[in-house]
Amino acid sequence: MSDRYTSFANTPAGKAVVKRLGLPEPVRLRRYRPGDPDIEGNVLVGGAGRLAEPVRKLLQANGVNTDAAEGPYAGLVFDATGITDSTGLRALYDFFHPVARSLRPCGRVIVLGTAPEDCASPREATAQRALEGFVRSVGKEFGRGTTAQLGYVAPGAEDGVESTLRFLLSAKSAYVSGQVVRVGRAPASQPKDATLPLEGKVALVTGAARGIGEAIAHVLARDGAHVICLDVPAAGEPLSKVANDVHGSALQLDLTAADAPQRLVDHVKERHGRLDILVHNAGITRDKTLARMSEDRWNSVLDINLSSQERVNDAVLAADLLPAGGRIVTVSSMAGIAGNRGQTNYAASKAGVIGLVQSYAPALADKGITINAVAPGFIETRMTAAMPLMIREAGRRMNSMSQGGLPVDVAETIAWFASPGSAGLTGNVVRVCGQSLLGA
């Protein structure tokens, strides 16, 4: 759906009006287009911990200049792993203060640290936890489409950060900001062709007939995967179109049917032999306040949004359909983090998805399988287009980008989790919300 305010605010007359009135000033976000390099422009790297030198070498190997003495910079990366007590936090000021105005529009800020639970002392853990407040404030302060992220990198995982750095420094992360990502120790295999990181992979996307699911299918196919597009039989026509468009295949299946998990397993075994990527996107809303909500509204939302994922996961894993190196990515929601009036059923289901990721992650790690979630905020879809005007506008403006996201923003984040290079990412929940002011 068109965001007329953002379009107006980016005209010469509009810029003058919104500035004079103190209104939100959304910029046109830079998004990835096929053929673009992942990292465009100079990136300044600072800090003196265990990651600074590996990051410099990694970026330089990808043709990025890390030695520019002056801006504008496409990105600022600071290694904070050397900060071992609160007094060391001064290093953040010393690095960012002189260059805070040297970031170009839609710039990237990344701080790398050590997760508090991996720290050697309480003082170090205290200082590392402080990084979260710093990064989230930068995301709200720098403006002009800037994103800011914190990466907690486990000791020994220094060689596993490439996929995360490439994503967070690229235009693919346009609507992801204020996030904390944990990178653990795991053997990551970098794709032979960076433009086709999923070449030879088989991916299944539920709810693929339209909206976010359709965007996910397109992005995974763009990255080289064969995509099995799944949706209910009633969506057969648009589902077939999506499958044809991405040169994939269509599977019409009601995931709430008792035999659905087994039918899914049989289909994949017969046609493809295995599944490398499983994306749980199918979901519905049936909104009512709790006092007015029928049993059917409650049951259908919980069953489709959460219980069906558990049943499919159990069937796929029991059949050994997802080998080592497999990826499960599921779609949660900001409603599962912050809650929403009239959505007790939906918010419970989406919070349950977060619980599913966090509870499955340790068990799946033993099998070499990762599981992560994305939690979209206000995304421009047919569902949000049907919202009342004032609620829709509030959803668009109440984030650091002052605009809604696009389905492709969710899809790009899922593709990052699905990459072979993302083996160290599991148990993460990343909000695709432009750093929403709610639930942050």
NORLINLIN-V424748 format. One record per residue. N is the residue number from 1. SS is DSSP state (~ for helix, > for strand, _ for the rest). OMEGA is omega in degrees with one decimal (NA if undefined). D_CENTER is the distance of its C-alpha to the mean C-alpha in whole Angstrom. Layout:
n & ss & omega & d_center
N & SS & OMEGA & D_CENTER
N & SS & OMEGA & D_CENTER
This chain:
n & ss & omega & d_center
1 & _ & -178.5 & 21
2 & _ & 175.3 & 23
3 & _ & -173.5 & 22
4 & ~ & -179.8 & 26
5 & ~ & 179.7 & 26
6 & ~ & 178.0 & 23
7 & ~ & 179.5 & 25
8 & ~ & -176.1 & 28
9 & ~ & 179.9 & 27
10 & _ & 171.0 & 26
11 & _ & 178.8 & 30
12 & ~ & 179.8 & 33
13 & ~ & -179.2 & 34
14 & ~ & 178.8 & 31
15 & ~ & -180.0 & 30
16 & ~ & -177.9 & 34
17 & ~ & -175.4 & 34
18 & ~ & 178.8 & 30
19 & ~ & -179.0 & 31
20 & ~ & -176.7 & 35
21 & ~ & 179.9 & 34
22 & _ & -179.2 & 31
23 & _ & 176.6 & 28
24 & _ & -177.4 & 24
25 & _ & -179.6 & 24
26 & _ & 175.4 & 21
27 & _ & 174.5 & 20
28 & _ & -176.3 & 19
29 & _ & 176.5 & 16
30 & _ & 179.6 & 16
31 & _ & -176.2 & 14
32 & _ & 171.5 & 14
33 & _ & -179.4 & 18
34 & _ & -177.0 & 19
35 & _ & 176.8 & 21
36 & _ & 170.4 & 20
37 & _ & 179.1 & 19
38 & _ & -177.1 & 16
39 & _ & -177.8 & 18
40 & _ & 176.0 & 20
41 & _ & -178.4 & 23
42 & _ & 178.1 & 24
43 & > & 178.7 & 22
44 & > & -179.1 & 24
45 & > & 179.0 & 24
46 & > & -179.0 & 25
47 & > & -175.1 & 26
48 & _ & 178.4 & 28
49 & _ & -175.3 & 27
50 & _ & -174.8 & 26
51 & _ & -172.7 & 23
52 & ~ & -176.7 & 24
53 & ~ & 175.5 & 26
54 & ~ & 179.6 & 24
55 & ~ & 177.9 & 22
56 & ~ & -178.3 & 24
57 & ~ & -179.8 & 26
58 & ~ & -179.4 & 22
59 & ~ & 179.7 & 22
60 & ~ & 177.7 & 25
61 & ~ & 177.4 & 25
62 & _ & 175.3 & 23
63 & _ & -178.4 & 25
64 & _ & 177.4 & 24
65 & _ & 178.7 & 26
66 & _ & -174.7 & 26
67 & _ & -177.7 & 30
68 & _ & -177.2 & 30
69 & _ & -178.6 & 32
70 & _ & 177.6 & 31
71 & _ & 6.3 & 28
72 & _ & 179.9 & 27
73 & > & 173.0 & 24
74 & > & -178.3 & 20
75 & > & 174.1 & 19
76 & > & -179.3 & 20
77 & > & -178.8 & 19
78 & > & 177.0 & 21
79 & > & -178.2 & 22
80 & _ & -177.9 & 23
81 & _ & 178.4 & 24
82 & _ & 179.3 & 27
83 & _ & -174.2 & 28
84 & _ & 172.7 & 29
85 & _ & -171.8 & 31
86 & ~ & 179.5 & 30
87 & ~ & 179.9 & 33
88 & ~ & 179.2 & 30
89 & ~ & 176.0 & 28
90 & ~ & -178.9 & 30
91 & ~ & 176.5 & 29
92 & ~ & 178.8 & 26
93 & ~ & -175.8 & 28
94 & ~ & -179.2 & 30
95 & ~ & -171.2 & 27
96 & ~ & -175.9 & 25
97 & ~ & -177.5 & 28
98 & ~ & -173.2 & 30
99 & ~ & -176.3 & 27
100 & _ & -179.8 & 25
101 & _ & -177.1 & 27
102 & _ & 176.4 & 26
103 & > & 175.9 & 23
104 & > & 176.9 & 23
105 & > & -176.3 & 21
106 & > & 177.3 & 17
107 & > & -176.5 & 18
108 & > & 175.0 & 15
109 & > & 177.8 & 16
110 & > & 171.9 & 15
111 & > & -179.6 & 17
112 & > & -178.2 & 18
113 & > & 177.3 & 19
114 & _ & 179.6 & 21
115 & _ & -177.9 & 20
116 & ~ & -178.9 & 22
117 & ~ & 178.6 & 23
118 & ~ & -176.0 & 24
119 & _ & -175.0 & 26
120 & _ & -176.9 & 30
121 & _ & 176.3 & 31
122 & ~ & 179.5 & 31
123 & ~ & 178.4 & 31
124 & ~ & 179.0 & 28
125 & ~ & 178.2 & 26
126 & ~ & -178.5 & 27
127 & ~ & -179.0 & 26
128 & ~ & 176.5 & 23
129 & ~ & 179.0 & 22
130 & ~ & -178.7 & 23
131 & ~ & -178.3 & 20
132 & ~ & 179.0 & 18
133 & ~ & 179.0 & 20
134 & ~ & -175.7 & 20
135 & ~ & -178.7 & 17
136 & ~ & 176.7 & 16
137 & ~ & 177.2 & 19
138 & ~ & 179.7 & 19
139 & ~ & -179.9 & 16
140 & ~ & -171.1 & 18
141 & ~ & -170.5 & 21
142 & _ & 174.9 & 21
143 & _ & 178.3 & 20
144 & _ & 177.0 & 20
145 & _ & 179.2 & 17
146 & _ & 171.8 & 16
147 & > & 178.9 & 13
148 & > & -176.9 & 13
149 & > & 173.3 & 12
150 & > & 175.9 & 14
151 & > & 172.9 & 13
152 & > & -175.9 & 16
153 & > & -177.7 & 17
154 & _ & 173.9 & 20
155 & _ & -177.2 & 23
156 & _ & -178.8 & 24
157 & _ & -175.4 & 20
158 & ~ & -178.8 & 21
159 & ~ & -176.0 & 21
160 & ~ & -174.6 & 18
161 & _ & -171.7 & 16
162 & ~ & -178.4 & 16
163 & ~ & -178.5 & 13
164 & ~ & 178.7 & 11
165 & ~ & -179.7 & 13
166 & ~ & -179.6 & 13
167 & ~ & -173.8 & 10
168 & ~ & 177.0 & 10
169 & ~ & -174.1 & 13
170 & _ & 175.6 & 13
171 & ~ & 178.2 & 13
172 & ~ & -178.7 & 10
173 & ~ & -172.7 & 8
174 & _ & -174.3 & 10
175 & _ & 177.5 & 9
176 & _ & -179.8 & 7
177 & _ & 179.0 & 10
178 & _ & -174.6 & 11
179 & > & 174.9 & 9
180 & > & -178.2 & 11
181 & > & 178.3 & 10
182 & > & 178.2 & 13
183 & > & -177.8 & 14
184 & _ & 179.1 & 17
185 & _ & 176.9 & 20
186 & _ & 179.9 & 20
187 & _ & -179.8 & 21
188 & _ & 177.0 & 19
189 & _ & -179.6 & 20
190 & _ & -179.3 & 19
191 & _ & 178.4 & 20
192 & _ & -179.5 & 23
193 & _ & -176.8 & 22
194 & ~ & 179.1 & 19
195 & ~ & 178.3 & 19
196 & ~ & -174.7 & 19
197 & _ & -177.6 & 17
198 & _ & -179.0 & 17
199 & _ & -179.9 & 21
200 & _ & -179.2 & 23
201 & _ & 174.8 & 20
202 & > & -177.8 & 20
203 & > & 173.4 & 17
204 & > & -179.5 & 18
205 & > & 177.1 & 16
206 & > & -177.8 & 17
207 & _ & -169.4 & 18
208 & _ & -171.9 & 18
209 & _ & -175.9 & 21
210 & _ & 172.4 & 19
211 & ~ & -177.2 & 16
212 & ~ & 179.8 & 13
213 & ~ & 177.3 & 14
214 & ~ & 178.8 & 16
215 & ~ & 178.3 & 13
216 & ~ & 179.8 & 12
217 & ~ & -178.9 & 15
218 & ~ & -177.2 & 16
219 & ~ & 178.5 & 13
220 & ~ & 177.0 & 14
221 & ~ & 176.4 & 17
222 & ~ & -178.4 & 17
223 & _ & 171.6 & 16
224 & _ & -176.5 & 19
225 & _ & 164.0 & 18
226 & > & -173.6 & 21
227 & > & 170.1 & 19
228 & > & -177.2 & 21
229 & > & -176.1 & 20
230 & > & 172.0 & 21
231 & > & -177.3 & 22
232 & _ & -179.8 & 25
233 & ~ & -179.4 & 29
234 & ~ & 178.8 & 29
235 & ~ & -173.1 & 26
236 & ~ & -176.3 & 28
237 & ~ & 177.4 & 29
238 & ~ & 178.2 & 25
239 & ~ & 179.0 & 24
240 & ~ & 179.3 & 27
241 & ~ & 178.9 & 26
242 & ~ & -179.4 & 22
243 & ~ & 178.3 & 23
244 & ~ & -177.8 & 26
245 & ~ & -177.4 & 24
246 & _ & -179.1 & 21
247 & _ & 178.2 & 24
248 & _ & 178.2 & 23
249 & > & -177.0 & 25
250 & > & 175.6 & 25
251 & > & 177.5 & 26
252 & > & -175.1 & 27
253 & _ & 173.8 & 26
254 & _ & -174.5 & 26
255 & _ & 178.2 & 24
256 & _ & 178.8 & 27
257 & _ & -175.8 & 30
258 & _ & -177.3 & 31
259 & _ & -174.9 & 31
260 & ~ & -178.9 & 28
261 & ~ & -179.3 & 26
262 & ~ & 177.7 & 29
263 & ~ & 177.1 & 30
264 & ~ & -180.0 & 26
265 & ~ & -178.9 & 27
266 & ~ & -179.5 & 30
267 & ~ & -177.2 & 29
268 & ~ & 179.6 & 26
269 & ~ & -175.9 & 29
270 & ~ & -174.0 & 32
271 & ~ & -170.2 & 30
272 & _ & 177.3 & 27
273 & _ & -179.0 & 28
274 & _ & 176.2 & 25
275 & _ & 179.8 & 21
276 & _ & -175.2 & 19
277 & > & 177.6 & 15
278 & > & -178.9 & 15
279 & > & 177.2 & 13
280 & > & -179.9 & 14
281 & _ & -175.6 & 13
282 & _ & 179.1 & 17
283 & _ & 179.4 & 17
284 & _ & 169.3 & 20
285 & _ & 173.4 & 21
286 & _ & -166.7 & 25
287 & _ & 170.4 & 25
288 & _ & 171.4 & 28
289 & _ & -172.6 & 30
290 & ~ & -178.8 & 30
291 & ~ & -178.0 & 34
292 & ~ & -173.8 & 34
293 & _ & 176.9 & 31
294 & _ & 177.3 & 33
295 & ~ & -177.7 & 33
296 & ~ & 178.7 & 31
297 & ~ & 178.6 & 29
298 & ~ & -173.7 & 27
299 & ~ & -175.6 & 28
300 & ~ & -179.3 & 26
301 & ~ & 179.8 & 23
302 & ~ & -177.6 & 23
303 & ~ & -177.1 & 24
304 & ~ & -172.1 & 22
305 & ~ & -173.1 & 18
306 & ~ & -173.3 & 19
307 & ~ & 179.6 & 22
308 & ~ & 176.8 & 22
309 & ~ & 178.6 & 19
310 & ~ & -178.3 & 21
311 & ~ & 179.4 & 24
312 & ~ & 177.8 & 22
313 & ~ & -178.1 & 21
314 & ~ & -178.6 & 24
315 & ~ & -179.0 & 26
316 & ~ & -179.3 & 24
317 & ~ & 179.0 & 24
318 & ~ & -179.7 & 28
319 & _ & -176.2 & 28
320 & _ & -177.6 & 27
321 & _ & -178.6 & 25
322 & _ & -175.3 & 22
323 & _ & 172.8 & 23
324 & _ & -173.9 & 22
325 & _ & 179.3 & 19
326 & _ & -178.2 & 18
327 & > & 169.7 & 14
328 & > & 177.4 & 13
329 & > & -176.7 & 10
330 & > & -176.4 & 10
331 & > & 173.9 & 9
332 & _ & -179.6 & 11
333 & _ & 171.8 & 11
334 & _ & 177.6 & 12
335 & ~ & 178.0 & 16
336 & ~ & 178.7 & 15
337 & ~ & -174.6 & 15
338 & ~ & -174.8 & 17
339 & _ & 177.7 & 19
340 & _ & 176.1 & 21
341 & _ & 179.1 & 25
342 & _ & -178.5 & 26
343 & _ & 179.4 & 23
344 & ~ & 179.5 & 24
345 & ~ & -178.0 & 23
346 & ~ & -178.9 & 20
347 & ~ & 177.6 & 19
348 & ~ & -179.4 & 20
349 & ~ & -177.3 & 19
350 & ~ & 171.3 & 15
351 & ~ & 175.6 & 16
352 & ~ & 176.5 & 18
353 & ~ & 176.6 & 15
354 & ~ & 177.0 & 13
355 & ~ & 177.7 & 17
356 & ~ & 179.8 & 17
357 & ~ & -175.9 & 14
358 & ~ & -179.3 & 16
359 & ~ & 179.5 & 19
360 & ~ & -170.1 & 18
361 & ~ & -177.6 & 17
362 & ~ & -179.0 & 20
363 & ~ & -178.8 & 22
364 & ~ & 179.0 & 20
365 & ~ & 178.4 & 20
366 & _ & 178.9 & 24
367 & _ & -177.7 & 23
368 & _ & -179.1 & 21
369 & _ & 177.4 & 18
370 & > & 175.0 & 14
371 & > & -178.3 & 13
372 & > & 179.1 & 9
373 & > & 167.1 & 7
374 & > & 179.9 & 5
375 & > & -179.1 & 7
376 & > & 170.7 & 8
377 & _ & 179.3 & 11
378 & _ & 179.5 & 14
379 & > & -177.7 & 13
380 & _ & 178.9 & 16
381 & _ & 176.5 & 17
382 & ~ & 180.0 & 21
383 & ~ & -179.3 & 20
384 & ~ & 177.9 & 19
385 & ~ & -179.1 & 22
386 & _ & 179.5 & 24
387 & _ & 171.7 & 24
388 & _ & -171.8 & 27
389 & ~ & -173.6 & 27
390 & ~ & 177.4 & 27
391 & ~ & 178.9 & 24
392 & ~ & -179.4 & 22
393 & ~ & 177.3 & 23
394 & ~ & 178.3 & 22
395 & ~ & -180.0 & 19
396 & ~ & -169.5 & 18
397 & ~ & -172.9 & 20
398 & _ & 173.7 & 19
399 & > & -174.3 & 16
400 & _ & 179.4 & 16
401 & _ & -179.5 & 16
402 & _ & 179.2 & 18
403 & _ & 175.2 & 17
404 & _ & 174.7 & 15
405 & > & 178.2 & 12
406 & _ & 177.5 & 12
407 & ~ & -179.3 & 11
408 & ~ & 178.8 & 10
409 & ~ & 176.2 & 8
410 & ~ & -177.9 & 6
411 & ~ & -179.9 & 8
412 & ~ & 179.3 & 7
413 & ~ & 177.8 & 3
414 & ~ & 178.7 & 6
415 & ~ & 176.0 & 9
416 & ~ & 177.9 & 8
417 & ~ & -176.3 & 8
418 & ~ & -174.4 & 11
419 & _ & 174.5 & 12
420 & ~ & -179.9 & 16
421 & ~ & -176.9 & 15
422 & ~ & -177.1 & 12
423 & _ & -179.3 & 15
424 & _ & -179.2 & 15
425 & _ & 174.1 & 12
426 & _ & -177.1 & 12
427 & _ & -179.5 & 13
428 & _ & 170.9 & 9
429 & > & -176.4 & 8
430 & > & 179.4 & 5
431 & > & 174.7 & 6
432 & > & -167.2 & 5
433 & _ & -178.1 & 9
434 & _ & -172.3 & 11
435 & _ & 179.0 & 12
436 & > & 177.4 & 14
437 & _ & 178.4 & 17
438 & _ & 174.9 & 17
439 & _ & -177.4 & 16
440 & _ & NA & 15
